[in-house]
Structure formats: structure tokens, C-alpha cells
Amino acid sequence: MKHQRKITVLVSTNHPVFLDGLRVILGSHPQIQVLGQAKDLSEAGRKTIELTPDVLLLDTAAADEGVADAIRRMKQEHKDLKIIVLSLAGDAVMRHVNTREAALLKPRTSMAELLQMIYAVGSVPAGRPLPAANRAPTPREKSRSETRKVA
């Protein structure tokens, strides 16, 4: 049997109950290893350098360019890092973020969908767009979708 490398994850959230739940659920999956946790963007930035996770699961309420700037800095310092953004602000956050930088999971995302996304982004080569499921569409994708609806 071929041994697959575990997908390493850093969880960043300031909600202790949410964090504990994610650690237990993610930790129960044999192909996922939770490396650590961060309480905010600056700590997440430091820990991505220190721990070099495959995936950063970033829970943020902010919908501003500060989040986008932090994501860009993390990606510059750790090019192979895949970032999954969990945000109530949803599409507002993603207006500032390129799809090569982060994928979005919207508020109604189930745990099964989160796990699927972690497995999916864990296999994406560096510099490639992250999976389209549950992320804000790019302007090009939006244009294609609108064209199909009209046709």
C-alpha cells in the first residue's frame, strides 16, 4: 500500500470553541495533521513561517484590504501555502484576494465540504488557482457564467 503524506494544517481563529472543534474533527482524519493554531493574522503570519503548513485555515470577520495584504505577505514568504478563508464577510473578503492566493468557504459550509476543500487544496501545485467550489468567482468565470445563462 502506498503511503500518502499527511496534509498539514494551521488553524487561525479567535473563537476557542470553534478552534477546539476543528482540532478534534481535523485531528480524527488520518491524512490531516493539525500543526498548530493562531489567534489572529499576525500570529498566523509568524506561524506559517515557523511551521510551514500545507494549508492555513483562516477564520476572519474582516472584509478589508488588510486581510488581503496579510494573505499576500504570507504567500510571498511561503509560496506553497494554500489558504482557505472562512468568513461571514464572504465575497467582500474575496474581492481583495486573488484566487491563486486563497479559496473561500462561505458561512453555510458543512464540515464535509471543509474537509473536501482541505484535501483538494492540499494537492494543488504552487501558483495554480485553488478549487472553484465555494469560492468567489473570478471576473472571467462570472462573465462566462452570465454568457451561458443568456444563451
C-alpha positions as CSV (number, residue, x, y, z in Angstrom):
1,M,0.0,0.0,0.0
2,K,1.3,3.4,-1.0
3,H,2.0,5.8,2.0
4,Q,0.5,9.2,1.4
5,R,2.0,12.3,3.0
6,K,-0.3,14.0,5.5
7,I,-1.7,17.4,4.7
8,T,-0.5,19.8,7.4
9,V,-2.9,22.5,8.6
10,L,-2.5,25.6,10.7
11,V,-5.9,26.9,12.1
12,S,-6.3,30.6,12.7
13,T,-9.4,31.8,14.6
14,N,-10.1,33.8,17.8
15,H,-13.1,31.6,18.7
16,P,-11.9,29.0,21.3
17,V,-15.0,26.7,20.9
18,F,-14.7,26.7,17.1
19,L,-10.9,26.1,17.3
20,D,-11.4,23.1,19.7
21,G,-14.0,21.6,17.4
22,L,-11.8,22.0,14.3
23,R,-8.8,20.5,16.1
24,V,-10.8,17.4,17.2
25,I,-12.5,16.9,13.8
26,L,-9.5,17.5,11.7
27,G,-7.3,15.5,14.0
28,S,-9.6,12.5,13.6
29,H,-8.7,12.3,9.9
30,P,-5.6,10.2,9.3
31,Q,-4.5,12.2,6.2
32,I,-4.6,15.6,8.1
33,Q,-2.2,16.8,10.8
34,V,-3.0,20.0,12.7
35,L,0.3,21.7,13.3
36,G,-0.9,24.5,15.5
37,Q,-3.2,27.4,16.0
38,A,-3.1,31.2,15.7
39,K,-5.4,33.7,17.3
40,D,-5.0,36.5,14.7
41,L,-3.5,37.4,11.3
42,S,-0.1,38.5,12.7
43,E,0.3,35.3,14.7
44,A,-0.8,33.3,11.6
45,G,1.9,35.0,9.6
46,R,4.6,34.1,12.1
47,K,3.4,30.5,12.5
48,T,3.2,29.9,8.7
49,I,6.9,30.7,8.6
50,E,7.8,28.7,11.7
51,L,5.6,25.6,11.0
52,T,5.4,25.7,7.1
53,P,1.9,24.1,6.9
54,D,0.4,23.0,3.6
55,V,-2.9,24.7,4.4
56,L,-3.8,27.7,6.5
57,L,-7.4,27.7,7.6
58,L,-8.1,31.4,8.3
59,D,-11.3,32.4,10.1
60,T,-11.7,36.2,9.7
61,A,-14.6,38.6,10.2
62,A,-12.7,41.4,8.4
63,A,-13.6,42.3,4.9
64,D,-10.9,44.8,4.0
65,E,-7.6,45.1,2.2
66,G,-5.7,44.4,5.5
67,V,-6.7,40.8,5.2
68,A,-5.8,40.7,1.6
69,D,-2.4,42.3,2.3
70,A,-1.7,39.8,5.1
71,I,-2.6,36.9,2.8
72,R,-0.3,38.3,0.1
73,R,2.6,38.6,2.6
74,M,2.1,35.0,3.8
75,K,2.0,33.7,0.2
76,Q,5.2,35.7,-0.6
77,E,7.0,34.2,2.4
78,H,5.7,30.7,1.9
79,K,4.8,30.2,-1.8
80,D,3.5,26.6,-1.4
81,L,1.0,27.7,1.3
82,K,-2.7,27.2,0.4
83,I,-5.1,29.4,2.3
84,I,-8.8,28.7,2.9
85,V,-10.7,31.7,4.2
86,L,-13.7,31.1,6.4
87,S,-15.6,34.4,6.7
88,L,-19.0,35.7,7.4
89,A,-18.0,38.6,5.2
90,G,-17.6,36.1,2.4
91,D,-17.4,37.6,-1.1
92,A,-16.4,41.0,0.4
93,V,-13.1,39.5,1.6
94,M,-12.5,37.8,-1.7
95,R,-12.9,41.0,-3.7
96,H,-9.5,41.9,-2.4
97,V,-7.9,38.4,-2.8
98,N,-6.7,36.6,-6.0
99,T,-7.9,33.0,-6.4
100,R,-4.2,32.0,-6.6
101,E,-3.9,33.3,-3.1
102,A,-6.9,31.9,-1.2
103,A,-10.1,29.9,-1.5
104,L,-13.3,31.0,0.2
105,L,-15.7,28.8,2.3
106,K,-18.9,30.6,2.9
107,P,-20.8,30.6,6.3
108,R,-23.1,27.8,5.5
109,T,-20.3,25.4,4.6
110,S,-20.6,21.9,6.2
111,M,-17.7,20.1,7.9
112,A,-17.8,17.6,5.0
113,E,-17.3,20.5,2.5
114,L,-14.5,21.9,4.6
115,L,-12.7,18.5,4.6
116,Q,-13.2,18.2,0.9
117,M,-11.6,21.6,0.4
118,I,-8.6,20.8,2.6
119,Y,-8.0,17.6,0.6
120,A,-8.5,19.4,-2.7
121,V,-6.2,22.4,-1.9
122,G,-3.6,20.1,-0.4
123,S,-3.0,18.6,-3.9
124,V,-2.8,21.9,-5.9
125,P,0.6,22.8,-7.2
126,A,2.0,26.1,-6.0
127,G,0.9,29.1,-8.1
128,R,-2.2,27.4,-9.5
129,P,-5.7,28.6,-8.8
130,L,-7.4,26.9,-5.9
131,P,-10.5,24.8,-6.4
132,A,-13.5,26.8,-7.6
133,A,-16.0,25.1,-5.2
134,N,-17.3,27.6,-2.7
135,R,-15.1,30.5,-3.6
136,A,-16.0,33.8,-5.1
137,P,-15.9,33.5,-8.9
138,T,-13.2,35.4,-10.8
139,P,-14.4,38.2,-13.2
140,R,-13.7,35.8,-16.1
141,E,-15.7,33.0,-14.5
142,K,-18.5,35.4,-13.7
143,S,-18.6,36.6,-17.3
144,R,-18.7,33.0,-18.7
145,S,-21.5,32.1,-16.3
146,E,-23.6,35.1,-17.3
147,T,-23.0,34.4,-21.0
148,R,-24.2,30.8,-20.5
149,K,-27.4,32.0,-18.7
150,V,-28.2,34.3,-21.6
151,A,-27.6,31.6,-24.3
